[in-house]
């Protein structure tokens, strides 16, 4: 600030010189006019010297006083301007310092937040990398375990599948035997299951194959009944019912009478008289004795109901044949035979053939003794369950993700 005040003072002092010249010129101009007002004029050279000296003295006096005032004014102006400039510069400096402090605080806040965000981002990246590394490691372990398990099971998978297929065939054979009563199909299914196991060429399956062989032999020893043939014959008899001729009336057979013989003994005169009388009457009137009830003729409605009931009895025998209910089967055929003998013409050829068919069917055996269970069914199911549990126990378990 002192340098500025000095320079400003110098700058303010320089304009003081022109007023001196101006005053000198004014005095120089004014002096000749005073000289003109005097009386006699001195010599030019002397006058000029004297006047010159006087003017110089006056000018020196006036110039000293003026330059001093101007110097004081310039100094005061310089000091006031310096003070004004100092306060202005100081105020501006304070303002700049305040703004600089605010900017510095803002920059430090931004730098701290940026550093914190950078640290958080780096921490997140590290955690993500750690999680990815753990996940990749777990997946690699799972893949290795699965590959090892797959390699171990490659040789056993076809065997397990064929054992499961044999188990299915054995169960299906049991269903055909106990539900459908189809011995032939059940035997074929058991033989197919044995062939599936034979293709494995596994000595450990020999006990199961032995059990299947025993079951097959037991199935072949079952007495086979042609239920389909019995049912077809009963259906054909139902169609023949409408063609059976009805009997007009049913009379019991007449009792054989012994001929009356007249004896020669007088004591038997009463019996002889009776025999003679009967012999005489028989030439005009003949009567015979019959034991039993006489069946009257049937009405059309009764004939319709008779044939419908006979058809129903044959249907009942068909149902009993499928259910292998021997008692119901034979009782139904017996009732049908009795109705045929009672209400239809016994001399007709169709009635004779109908009765012969009923007698033949009544002699048929429809009840068959089936085995309670297959020996091989339980063994093959146990083997399959054991292998399945072993495979599940060997299966790798995946660890939960962190």
C-alpha positions in Angstrom: 0.0 0.0 0.0 2.9 2.4 0.7 4.2 1.9 -2.9 0.8 2.6 -4.3 0.5 5.8 -2.1 4.0 6.9 -3.3 3.2 6.4 -6.9 -0.1 8.0 -6.6 1.5 11.0 -4.8 4.0 11.4 -7.6 1.3 11.1 -10.1 -0.7 13.8 -8.3 2.3 16.1 -8.0 3.2 16.2 -11.7 0.1 18.3 -12.6 1.3 21.1 -10.2 3.9 22.4 -12.7 1.5 23.7 -15.3 -0.1 26.2 -12.9 3.3 27.8 -12.2 3.9 28.4 -15.9 0.5 29.7 -16.3 0.9 32.2 -13.4 4.3 33.2 -14.7 2.9 33.9 -18.1 0.0 35.8 -16.6 2.4 37.9 -14.5 4.5 38.4 -17.5 1.6 39.6 -19.4 0.3 41.8 -16.6 3.6 43.5 -15.8 4.0 45.3 -19.1 0.6 46.9 -18.5 1.8 48.3 -15.2 4.9 49.6 -16.7 2.9 51.5 -19.3 1.1 53.4 -16.6 4.4 54.8 -15.1 5.8 58.0 -16.2 9.2 58.0 -17.8 10.6 54.9 -19.3 14.0 53.8 -18.2 16.6 52.4 -20.5 15.5 49.3 -22.2 18.3 47.1 -21.1 18.1 48.3 -17.5 14.4 48.2 -17.3 14.3 44.8 -18.7 16.8 43.5 -16.2 15.1 45.1 -13.2 11.7 43.9 -14.3 13.0 40.6 -15.0 14.4 40.3 -11.5 11.2 41.5 -9.9 9.1 39.1 -11.9 11.3 36.3 -11.0 11.0 37.2 -7.3 7.3 37.5 -7.5 7.0 34.3 -9.4 9.3 32.5 -6.9 7.1 33.7 -4.0 3.8 32.8 -5.8 5.3 29.5 -7.1 6.4 28.4 -3.7 3.0 29.0 -2.1 1.1 27.3 -4.9 3.3 24.3 -5.1 3.0 23.8 -1.4 -0.8 23.9 -1.5 -0.9 21.6 -4.5 1.4 19.2 -2.8 -0.8 19.2 0.3 -3.9 18.6 -1.8 -2.2 15.9 -3.8 -0.9 14.2 -0.6 -4.4 14.4 0.9 -6.0 13.0 -2.2 -3.4 10.3 -2.4 -3.9 9.3 1.2 -7.7 9.3 0.9 -7.5 7.3 -2.3 -5.1 4.9 -0.7 -7.4 4.5 2.3 -10.4 4.0 0.0 -8.5 1.6 -2.1 -7.3 -0.2 1.0 -10.8 -0.6 2.4 -12.2 -1.7 -1.0 -9.4 -4.2 -1.5 -9.8 -5.4 2.1 -13.5 -5.8 1.6 -13.1 -7.6 -1.7 -10.4 -9.8 -0.2 -12.7 -10.7 2.7 -15.4 -11.6 0.2 -13.0 -13.7 -1.9 -11.7 -15.4 1.2 -15.3 -16.2 2.3 -16.2 -17.6 -1.2 -12.9 -19.5 -1.3 -13.7 -21.1 2.1 -17.2 -22.1 0.9 -15.7 -23.6 -2.3 -13.0 -25.3 -0.3 -15.7 -26.8 2.1 -17.8 -27.9 -0.9 -14.8 -29.5 -2.6 -13.8 -31.3 0.7 -17.4 -32.5 1.1 -17.5 -33.8 -2.5 -14.1 -35.4 -2.1 -15.2 -37.2 1.1 -18.5 -38.4 -0.4 -16.7 -39.5 -3.5 -14.1 -41.4 -1.4 -17.0 -43.0 0.6 -18.8 -44.0 -2.5 -15.6 -45.4 -4.0 -15.0 -47.4 -0.8 -18.6 -48.7 -0.9 -18.4 -49.6 -4.5 -15.1 -51.4 -4.0 -16.6 -53.3 -1.0 -19.6 -54.3 -3.1 -17.3 -55.4 -5.9 -15.3 -57.5 -3.5 -18.4 -59.1 -1.9 -19.8 -59.8 -5.4 -16.5 -61.4 -6.4 -16.4 -63.5 -3.3 -20.0 -64.7 -3.8 -19.3 -65.5 -7.4 -16.2 -67.4 -6.4 -18.1 -69.4 -3.8 -21.0 -70.0 -6.3 -18.6 -71.2 -9.0 -16.8 -73.4 -6.6 -20.1 -75.0 -5.4 -21.3 -75.5 -8.9 -17.9 -77.1 -9.8 -18.2 -79.4 -6.9 -21.8 -80.3 -7.8 -20.8 -81.0 -11.4 -17.9 -83.2 -10.3 -20.2 -85.1 -7.9 -22.8 -85.6 -10.6 -20.2 -86.7 -13.1 -18.9 -89.2 -10.6 -22.3 -90.5 -9.8 -23.2 -90.7 -13.5 -20.0 -92.6 -14.2 -20.8 -95.0 -11.4 -24.4 -95.5 -12.6 -23.7 -96.0 -16.3 -23.2 -99.7 -15.9 -26.2 -100.2 -13.6 -28.9 -98.1 -15.3 -29.9 -100.6 -17.9 -30.0 -103.4 -15.3 -32.2 -101.3 -12.9 -34.5 -100.5 -15.8 -34.9 -104.1 -16.8 -35.5 -105.2 -13.2 -38.2 -102.5 -12.9 -39.7 -103.8 -16.2 -39.7 -107.3 -14.9 -41.4 -106.1 -11.7 -44.1 -104.4 -13.7 -44.7 -107.6 -15.8 -45.0 -109.7 -12.6 -47.6 -107.2 -11.1 -49.5 -107.2 -14.4 -49.6 -111.0 -14.4 -51.1 -110.9 -10.9 -53.7 -108.5 -12.1 -54.6 -110.6 -15.1 -54.9 -113.7 -12.8 -56.9 -112.4 -9.9 -59.0 -109.8 -11.6 -59.5 -111.0 -15.2 -59.1 -114.8 -14.3 -56.9 -115.1 -17.4 -54.4 -117.8 -16.6 -52.9 -118.0 -20.1 -52.1 -114.3 -20.2 -50.7 -114.4 -16.7 -48.4 -117.3 -17.6 -47.2 -115.4 -20.7 -46.4 -112.3 -18.7 -44.4 -114.3 -16.1 -42.4 -116.0 -18.9 -41.6 -112.5 -20.4 -40.4 -111.2 -17.0 -38.1 -114.2 -16.6 -36.7 -113.5 -20.1 -36.0 -109.9 -19.2 -34.0 -111.0 -16.2 -32.2 -113.7 -18.2 -30.9 -111.0 -20.6 -29.1 -109.3 -17.8 -26.8 -112.3 -17.2 -26.5 -111.4 -13.5 -25.9 -114.3 -11.1 -27.3 -112.3 -8.2 -30.7 -112.5 -9.8 -30.8 -116.3 -9.8 -33.1 -116.6 -6.6 -35.6 -114.3 -8.2 -35.6 -116.3 -11.5 -36.1 -119.5 -9.4 -39.1 -117.9 -7.7 -40.5 -116.9 -11.1 -40.0 -120.5 -12.4 -42.0 -121.8 -9.5 -44.8 -119.4 -10.1 -44.9 -120.3 -13.8 -45.1 -124.0 -12.9 -47.9 -123.3 -10.4 -49.9 -121.4 -13.1 -49.5 -124.2 -15.6 -50.8 -126.7 -13.0 -54.1 -124.8 -12.5 -57.0 -126.6 -14.1 -58.2 -124.5 -16.9 -61.9 -124.0 -17.4 -63.3 -122.8 -20.7 -65.6 -120.2 -19.3 -66.0 -118.5 -22.6 -67.2 -121.8 -24.2 -69.7 -122.4 -21.3 -71.1 -118.9 -21.6 -71.5 -119.2 -25.4 -73.4 -122.5 -25.0 -75.7 -120.9 -22.5 -76.3 -118.0 -24.8 -77.2 -120.4 -27.6 -79.7 -122.2 -25.3 -81.4 -118.8 -24.5 -82.0 -118.4 -28.2 -83.6 -121.8 -28.5 -86.2 -121.2 -25.7 -88.7 -119.5 -28.1 -88.6 -122.7 -30.4 -89.5 -125.1 -27.6 -93.0 -126.6 -28.0 -95.4 -126.5 -25.1 -97.1 -129.6 -23.8 -101.0 -129.5 -24.3 -101.7 -131.3 -21.0 -99.7 -133.4 -18.7 -101.3 -136.7 -17.5 -99.7 -139.1 -15.1 -98.9 -142.5 -16.4 -101.8 -145.1 -15.9 -101.2 -147.8 -13.3 -100.8 -151.3 -14.7 -103.9 -153.3 -13.9 -103.8 -157.1 -13.3 -106.3 -159.1 -15.3 -109.2 -160.6 -13.3 -109.0 -164.4 -13.3 -112.0 -166.6 -12.3 -111.1 -169.4 -9.9 -112.7 -172.8 -9.7 -113.1 -172.7 -6.0 -116.6 -172.2 -4.7 -115.3 -170.2 -1.8 -114.2 -167.4 -4.2 -117.6 -166.9 -5.6 -117.6 -163.2 -4.7 -114.3 -162.4 -6.4 -115.4 -164.6 -9.4 -118.7 -162.6 -9.6 -116.8 -159.3 -9.5 -114.3 -160.4 -12.1 -117.2 -161.6 -14.4 -119.0 -158.3 -13.9 -115.8 -156.2 -14.7 -115.2 -158.3 -17.8 -118.7 -157.7 -19.0 -118.5 -153.9 -18.3 -115.1 -153.5 -19.9 -116.7 -154.4 -23.2 -118.7 -151.2 -23.0 -116.8 -148.8 -20.6 -113.0 -148.6 -19.9 -111.4 -146.6 -17.0 -107.8 -146.5 -15.7 -106.4 -145.3 -12.5 -103.5 -142.6 -12.5 -101.6 -141.3 -9.5 -100.4 -137.6 -9.5 -101.8 -134.2 -10.5 -102.8 -133.2 -14.0 -101.1 -130.1 -15.4 -103.7 -128.0 -17.2 -102.9 -126.0 -20.4 -101.1 -122.6 -20.1 -102.5 -119.2 -21.2 -100.4 -117.0 -23.6 -99.5 -114.7 -20.7 -98.3 -117.6 -18.6 -96.3 -118.9 -21.6 -94.6 -115.5 -22.0 -93.6 -115.4 -18.3 -92.4 -119.0 -18.4 -90.0 -118.3 -21.3 -88.8 -115.1 -19.7 -88.1 -116.8 -16.4 -86.3 -119.6 -18.1 -84.1 -117.0 -19.9 -83.4 -115.2 -16.6 -82.3 -118.5 -15.0 -79.8 -119.1 -17.8 -78.5 -115.5 -17.4 -78.1 -116.2 -13.7 -76.0 -119.3 -14.5 -73.8 -117.1 -16.8 -73.1 -114.7 -14.0 -72.4 -117.5 -11.6 -69.9 -119.0 -14.2 -68.0 -115.7 -14.4 -67.9 -115.4 -10.6 -67.0 -119.1 -10.2 -70.0 -119.7 -7.9 -70.6 -123.4 -8.4 -73.6 -123.6 -6.1 -75.5 -120.8 -7.9 -74.5 -122.1 -11.3 -75.8 -125.6 -10.7 -79.0 -124.5 -8.9 -79.9 -122.2 -11.9 -79.4 -125.0 -14.4 -81.4 -127.4 -12.2 -84.4 -125.1 -12.1 -84.2 -124.5 -15.9 -84.2 -128.3 -16.4 -87.2 -128.8 -14.1 -89.3 -126.2 -15.9 -88.4 -127.7 -19.3 -89.5 -131.1 -18.2 -92.7 -129.8 -16.7 -94.0 -127.4 -19.3 -92.6 -128.4 -22.7 -93.3 -131.4 -25.0 -90.9 -134.1 -24.0 -91.3 -136.0 -27.3 -90.1 -133.0 -29.4 -86.6 -133.3 -30.7 -85.8 -129.6 -29.8 -86.8 -130.3 -26.2 -84.7 -133.4 -26.1 -81.6 -131.6 -27.3 -82.2 -128.7 -24.9 -82.4 -131.1 -22.0 -79.2 -132.8 -23.1 -77.3 -129.5 -23.3 -78.5 -128.6 -19.8 -77.3 -131.9 -18.4 -73.9 -131.5 -20.1 -73.4 -128.0 -18.7 -74.5 -129.0 -15.3 -71.6 -131.5 -15.2 -69.0 -128.8 -16.0 -66.7 -127.5 -13.2 -66.4 -123.8 -13.1 -64.6 -123.2 -9.8 -60.8 -122.9 -10.0 -58.3 -122.7 -7.1 -55.8 -119.8 -7.7 -52.6 -119.2 -5.8 -52.9 -116.5 -3.1 -49.8 -114.7 -4.3 -46.7 -115.0 -6.4 -43.5 -115.9 -4.7 -41.4 -113.8 -7.1 -43.5 -110.6 -6.7 -42.3 -109.8 -3.2 -38.7 -110.7 -3.9 -38.3 -108.6 -7.0 -40.0 -105.6 -5.4 -37.7 -105.8 -2.4 -34.6 -106.0 -4.7 -35.8 -103.0 -6.7 -36.5 -100.9 -3.6 -33.1 -101.8 -2.1 -31.3 -100.6 -5.3 -33.3 -97.4 -5.5 -32.5 -96.5 -1.8 -28.9 -97.2 -2.5 -28.9 -94.9 -5.5 -30.6 -92.1 -3.5 -28.1 -92.5 -0.7 -25.2 -92.1 -3.2 -26.8 -89.0 -4.8 -24.8 -85.9 -3.9 -26.5 -83.2 -1.9 -26.0 -79.6 -2.9 -25.0 -77.1 -0.3 -27.3 -74.0 0.1 -26.1 -70.8 -1.5 -24.7 -68.2 0.8 
